[in-house]
């Protein structure tokens, strides 16, 4: 029962899954980033690269991105506002008009890293993405999975994704000041960072990014009356940050972007 209560509290931004727009479908426009999305540059800086993303874009091939996530990946009845959809819109807006960007979502609801990783071989055979963004850690933290076992499961999952020919970005837990005192988060954050370093892949530090927004007053993530508008605003900023993170990690220059 405690785990269910914690999971309900942690899942800030949505609890239903729905498919994103197919390649070629209309996507939401990408207006200028609001001030609330501002972040210090170090939170979006990575020394690891996304070579397959860079090669696909330089060759004019469609950029296929698969987000493997949980309920917090989505916003009920407003999928166009979820961070994968916003990332797709921003990337489509930033890259050349001839470039096609398609983001799909695979929801692994209530699965640990080990349980999710067990599905990756078949998932990659079916999807064949250029880039996989794997959002994980929350369920393991709630269930108090042994941190060493968690690190081993993330390692196996990343290896499977890379072996299937995809670039990988790890995304860690979302930040919630209410649940930070109820579950032990640091061991899972640290182990994801270790795996990212060992495999030389980018880590999108969602936890630190959302804590920055909360601490600086951009978003009140502590309020018990969080509504759908707050979720949309947070997802919009996450989508923008992810799009910039991907562009920078792929080292895309002016020739691959619109002026």
Secondary structure as the mmCIF struct_conf table of DSSP 4:
data_model
#
loop_
_struct_conf.conf_type_id
_struct_conf.id
_struct_conf.beg_label_comp_id
_struct_conf.beg_label_asym_id
_struct_conf.beg_label_seq_id
_struct_conf.end_label_comp_id
_struct_conf.end_label_asym_id
_struct_conf.end_label_seq_id
HELX_RH_AL_P HELX_RH_AL_P1 UNK A 2 UNK A 10
TURN_TY1_P TURN_TY1_P1 UNK A 12 UNK A 13
BEND BEND1 UNK A 15 UNK A 15
HELX_LH_PP_P HELX_LH_PP_P1 UNK A 21 UNK A 22
TURN_TY1_P TURN_TY1_P2 UNK A 23 UNK A 24
BEND BEND2 UNK A 25 UNK A 25
HELX_LH_PP_P HELX_LH_PP_P2 UNK A 31 UNK A 34
HELX_RH_3T_P HELX_RH_3T_P1 UNK A 35 UNK A 37
HELX_RH_3T_P HELX_RH_3T_P2 UNK A 41 UNK A 44
BEND BEND3 UNK A 47 UNK A 47
HELX_RH_AL_P HELX_RH_AL_P2 UNK A 51 UNK A 58
TURN_TY1_P TURN_TY1_P3 UNK A 59 UNK A 60
STRN STRN1 UNK A 63 UNK A 69
HELX_RH_3T_P HELX_RH_3T_P3 UNK A 71 UNK A 73
TURN_TY1_P TURN_TY1_P4 UNK A 76 UNK A 77
HELX_RH_3T_P HELX_RH_3T_P4 UNK A 79 UNK A 81
BEND BEND4 UNK A 82 UNK A 82
HELX_RH_AL_P HELX_RH_AL_P3 UNK A 83 UNK A 94
STRN STRN2 UNK A 95 UNK A 95
TURN_TY1_P TURN_TY1_P5 UNK A 97 UNK A 98
STRN STRN3 UNK A 101 UNK A 107
TURN_TY1_P TURN_TY1_P6 UNK A 109 UNK A 110
HELX_RH_AL_P HELX_RH_AL_P4 UNK A 113 UNK A 117
TURN_TY1_P TURN_TY1_P7 UNK A 118 UNK A 119
HELX_RH_AL_P HELX_RH_AL_P5 UNK A 120 UNK A 127
BEND BEND5 UNK A 130 UNK A 130
STRN STRN4 UNK A 131 UNK A 135
BEND BEND6 UNK A 137 UNK A 137
HELX_RH_AL_P HELX_RH_AL_P6 UNK A 138 UNK A 142
TURN_TY1_P TURN_TY1_P8 UNK A 143 UNK A 144
HELX_RH_AL_P HELX_RH_AL_P7 UNK A 147 UNK A 163
TURN_TY1_P TURN_TY1_P9 UNK A 164 UNK A 165
STRN STRN5 UNK A 167 UNK A 171
HELX_LH_PP_P HELX_LH_PP_P3 UNK A 173 UNK A 175
HELX_RH_AL_P HELX_RH_AL_P8 UNK A 177 UNK A 180
TURN_TY1_P TURN_TY1_P10 UNK A 181 UNK A 182
BEND BEND7 UNK A 183 UNK A 183
HELX_RH_AL_P HELX_RH_AL_P9 UNK A 186 UNK A 199
TURN_TY1_P TURN_TY1_P11 UNK A 200 UNK A 200
STRN STRN6 UNK A 202 UNK A 204
HELX_RH_AL_P HELX_RH_AL_P10 UNK A 206 UNK A 215
TURN_TY1_P TURN_TY1_P12 UNK A 216 UNK A 217
BEND BEND8 UNK A 218 UNK A 219
BEND BEND9 UNK A 222 UNK A 222
TURN_TY1_P TURN_TY1_P13 UNK A 224 UNK A 225
HELX_RH_AL_P HELX_RH_AL_P11 UNK A 228 UNK A 249
TURN_TY1_P TURN_TY1_P14 UNK A 250 UNK A 251
HELX_RH_3T_P HELX_RH_3T_P5 UNK A 254 UNK A 256
STRN STRN7 UNK A 257 UNK A 257
#
